[in-house]
């Protein structure tokens, strides 16, 4: 269970943090399992907990 302080990030916030990754690339990564699935809201927008995003970044660091 997530802490109440664990912010849900929007796709634009995620893309800003990744610096230069396109929306299509992000969605493709999700489709092929290279990025966390996150949550799909009723309006079809995607959200990802910051802790999940940071954990994913850490796996990339470890793989390098």
PyMOL commands that set and color helices and strands:
alter all, ss='L'
color gray80, all
select helices_A, chain A and resi 11-18+23-32+50-63
alter helices_A, ss='H'
color red, helices_A
select strands_A, chain A and resi 8-10+39-40+46-49
alter strands_A, ss='S'
color yellow, strands_A
deselect
rebuild
show_as cartoon
